[in-house]
Amino acid sequence: MTVYHHRERWYAEHRAEDVALICAILREHRPPIIVELGTYLGGLAAAFADTAREWGGQVHTFDIARQFPSDLLEAFPNLSFHEESVLVENPLAIDLVSTPGAFLYCDNGEKERELACYAPHLAAGNIIGCHDWQTQVRPEFADPLLESLGYVPYRRPEFEAMANPVSYPISMTRLWRRERAA
């Protein structure tokens, strides 16, 4: 797996190709609010904030880990770090993801729980995504849950096409768009 880095300092365990496609989708939709659940070392938050500043979008990243680099906030004034748990419904996270046009990305340690907690709160038209598809997120859990809430898979063939039979047998990123509120 390729590591995305920003300024050689902030790391995310995502392939550069995945990050590029996610950021292209963000540019198309221009969400006013991007919420990341699970910050790790801030690399993906940096990519989101760097992309969203093109249209004035705000990025909120949540994690209970204290390894967040403080200079990341200086580099990206449109980024907020919240040292809070999101493994139970977090009122601030719910408020943010319910904003029309918001984008939610689940990348914490319990992605299935995050999907169950937050997917019901997104508005129609909003996009939800997750990382670690088929390793920490079971398709037989996520797809039926999200379908029952009015979501449809979003740009799945593009993510699937990035799989490589040898080094990257499955594409680990999935997105869904909420077509209707349940």
N, C-alpha and C positions, 0 to 999 in steps of 0.2 A: 504494500500500500504506500503510495506516495504521500509525503507530508506537505501540506500547504504551510507556507510561512509568510509572514509579513515582516519586513525589515529584519529578517534573520532572527527574530526574537520570540514571536508568539506562534504557537504550534497547534494544529488541529489534526486529528487522525482521519483525514478525508483525502481522497485522491484529488489532485489538481483538476482533473477532468470533471469530477462531480461538483467541485466548488465553482468551476467556471459555468457549468450548466445552471446550477442553482442561482448564481449571480445574474446570469442572462435572463432567467425567469423573473427575478426581482426587478430588473430593469424594465421588462415588459409590463409588469403589473404596478410598479412604483408604490408599494405598500407604505402607508404613512407610519405604520408601526411594525417592527419585526421583533418577535420574541423568540429567544433561544433558551431552551431548558437544558442545562448542562454546559458549563463554560469551559471546563478543563483549563488549558493554558491561554485561552483567548484567541486562538488563530481564526476560528470561524467567525467569532464576534467581530474581529478586525476586518475580515472580508465583507461581512454584512454591513458594517458601519462605513467602510470605504465606499461600497457600492451605493448605499442609501443616501449618503451625503450629496449625491448628484441631484436629488430632488427634494432634499430636506427631510428625509425619513429618519425616524428615531429607532434605535436598537436597544432592546432591554434584554440582558442576559442574566439568568438565575443559576446559582450554584451555592452549595454550602461549603465547598472547599475554599480554603484561604490562599490558594496559590495564584490568584488573579494578579497579573502585573499592573501595578498602579499607573505606569507610564502609558498604558493602553488608553486610559481615560483622558490623558493629556493629548494624545495623538488624535483621538476621535471625540470631539465634544458632543456628537450625536449618539454616544454610547453611554448606557447606564448599567452598572453592575449591581445586582441585588443578592446579597448573601442571605438567601432564604431557601427553605425547602419548597419543592414543587411536587413532592410525592403524595401530598394531600392537596385538595383544592386550595390554591393560594389566591386570596381575593384580588391582589394587585395583578397577578398574571391573568386571572379571569377577566378583569376589567380591560386589560390591554388587548387580549386576543379577541374580545367581543367588538372591538373597534371595526367599523366597516373598512374592508380592504386589507386588514391585518394579515400577516404571514406568521405562522407558528412552526418552529422546527424543534422536534423532540430529539435530544441527544444526551440525555442524562442516563443514569444507570438502570432505570426501570421504564423503558419506553412504552411498554404496553400499558402500564399504569398511567403514564402521562397522557397517552392517547385517550384512555377511558375518562380521565379527569377533565381534560381540556377540550376535546373535540366537540362535546355538546354545546360549548359556549361560543364557537366561531359563528360569525354572520354568514349568510348566503353570499357566495362569491369569494370568500376567504379561502386561503390555501393552508394546508397543514402538511408537514413533511416529517420524516424520521430517517434516522441512520441505523445501520446494523440490521437491515432487512435480512431475514432468514437466519440470522445468528442470535439476535436478541429480540427481534420482532417476528412473530410467527404469522405467515400469510393467513392461516386459518383463523387467527384471532383478529388481526387488523382489518382485513378486507370486509368480513361480515359486519363488524362493529361500525366501521365507517359508512358502509352502504346503508345500514339501518338508520344512520343519522343524516342521510342525504348527500353523502360524498361520492364522488366518482374518481377513479384513478386519473392522475393528471400527468401527461407527458411520460408515461411509463416506458413506451418503446425506446425513447431516447436514453433513459437510464439503463435499460436492459441491454441496449446496443453497446454500451461501454464495457460490458463484461469481457473478460479474456479467459479462455478455457484453462490456461496454465497459471497465470499469476493473479487473476481476479475472476474466479469462476462465476460469481454472481455480482450484480451491481447492488451495492448496499444502501442506496438512497431511494426512497419512494416518496411521492407527493400525491395528495388528493385535493380536489377542489370541491367545496361545498356548493352544490347546486340548489339545494332547498333546505330550509330548517325542518327538522323532523317533527 
